[in-house]
Amino acid sequence: MSEDLILVDERDRAIGRGEKMAVHAEGRLHRAFSIFLVDRRGRLLLQRRSRAKYHSPGLWANSCCGHPRPGERTLAAARRRLGEELGASAPLRFGFKARYRTALPNGLVENELVQVCFGPAPSDVSLALNPAEASAVAYLTLPALRRDIARRPRRYAYWLRHYLENHYAALRKAIAGTRRRNRKGEG
């Protein structure tokens, strides 16, 4: 099934649309989102991408990520994908924007302006992983994740490594804020 992505300029202004695989083959700049779910102890819920994924199969990544569809608001798209990938729902808040470009081993190019969102992690028992999207989940603190990425970077998706290398302070701040809201029951 074909899926269109939102093409953007460097200021994240929509300038068109393009078919998902063509956009990645051509390396065109497009809008995306990443979600980090945080439990009450401040640990991040990570997902292991399904081996069936068209890129980065079997690698560990943040809780969920994807692309808004033309006409779809980014937070609405993020909530949609959270349900599609993990069978979960959570109130999400914007944390920060990130920009990266990388060539993937399969010849595709990720060239994204990403809205990185945060929300409370549901309990393990309430997750219903879509096997076409995710094969496992794990919880790690941000410092433990940083150490493991330094030791075994090839286990992790490029964008997760990028966030830790280039946005560590923003991650730490957003995680702390999400944890505080979790403790207060604000979700």
Backbone hydrogen bonds, N-H to C=O, Kabsch-Sander energy under -0.5 kcal/mol:
donor,donor_aa,acceptor,acceptor_aa,energy
5,L,18,G,-3.2
6,I,68,P,-0.6
7,L,5,L,-0.7
7,L,16,G,-2.0
8,V,29,L,-1.4
9,D,13,R,-1.7
12,D,9,D,-2.2
15,I,7,L,-2.9
16,G,7,L,-1.0
18,G,5,L,-1.7
20,K,3,E,-3.4
23,V,19,E,-2.8
24,H,20,K,-2.1
25,A,21,M,-2.3
26,E,22,A,-2.4
27,G,23,V,-1.0
28,R,23,V,-2.0
30,H,111,N,-1.8
31,R,6,I,-2.3
32,A,113,L,-2.2
33,F,66,G,-2.4
34,S,115,Q,-1.9
35,I,64,C,-3.3
36,F,117,C,-2.4
37,L,35,I,-0.5
37,L,45,L,-0.5
38,V,119,G,-2.6
39,D,43,R,-2.5
42,G,39,D,-2.2
44,L,140,L,-3.6
45,L,37,L,-2.5
46,L,44,L,-0.7
46,L,138,A,-3.5
47,Q,61,A,-1.7
47,Q,62,N,-0.6
48,R,136,A,-2.9
49,R,47,Q,-0.7
49,R,59,L,-3.1
50,S,133,E,-2.3
53,K,50,S,-1.5
58,G,49,R,-1.0
58,G,50,S,-0.6
59,L,56,S,-1.4
60,W,155,R,-3.1
61,A,47,Q,-2.8
63,S,35,I,-0.7
64,C,35,I,-1.3
66,G,33,F,-2.1
72,E,69,R,-2.8
77,A,73,R,-2.4
78,A,74,T,-2.5
79,R,75,L,-2.4
80,R,76,A,-2.3
81,R,77,A,-2.7
82,L,78,A,-2.2
83,G,79,R,-1.6
84,E,80,R,-2.2
85,E,81,R,-3.1
86,L,82,L,-2.0
87,G,82,L,-0.5
87,G,83,G,-1.0
88,A,82,L,-1.5
93,R,118,F,-2.6
95,G,116,V,-3.1
96,F,116,V,-1.3
98,A,114,V,-2.3
100,Y,112,E,-2.0
102,T,110,E,-2.5
104,L,108,L,-3.4
107,G,104,L,-2.0
109,V,24,H,-2.8
110,E,102,T,-2.7
111,N,109,V,-0.6
112,E,100,Y,-2.1
113,L,30,H,-2.2
114,V,98,A,-3.2
114,V,112,E,-0.6
115,Q,32,A,-2.1
116,V,96,F,-3.2
116,V,114,V,-0.7
117,C,34,S,-3.3
117,C,115,Q,-0.6
118,F,93,R,-2.7
119,G,36,F,-1.7
121,A,38,V,-2.2
126,S,123,S,-1.3
127,L,124,D,-1.6
128,A,86,L,-2.9
130,N,85,E,-2.7
133,E,130,N,-2.4
134,A,130,N,-2.7
135,S,48,R,-3.1
136,A,48,R,-0.8
138,A,46,L,-1.9
140,L,44,L,-1.9
145,L,141,T,-2.5
146,R,142,L,-2.5
147,R,143,P,-2.2
148,D,144,A,-2.3
149,I,145,L,-2.6
150,A,146,R,-2.0
151,R,147,R,-1.9
152,R,148,D,-3.4
155,R,152,R,-1.8
156,Y,153,P,-1.8
157,A,60,W,-2.9
161,R,157,A,-1.9
162,H,158,Y,-2.7
163,Y,159,W,-2.4
164,L,160,L,-2.0
165,E,161,R,-2.4
166,N,162,H,-2.7
167,H,163,Y,-2.4
171,L,167,H,-2.6
172,R,168,Y,-2.8
173,K,169,A,-2.3
174,A,170,A,-2.5
175,I,171,L,-2.8
176,A,172,R,-2.2
177,G,173,K,-2.2
178,T,174,A,-2.3
179,R,175,I,-2.6
180,R,176,A,-2.3
181,R,177,G,-2.2
182,N,178,T,-2.4
183,R,179,R,-2.4
184,K,180,R,-1.9
185,G,181,R,-0.6
185,G,182,N,-0.9
186,E,181,R,-2.7
187,G,181,R,-0.8
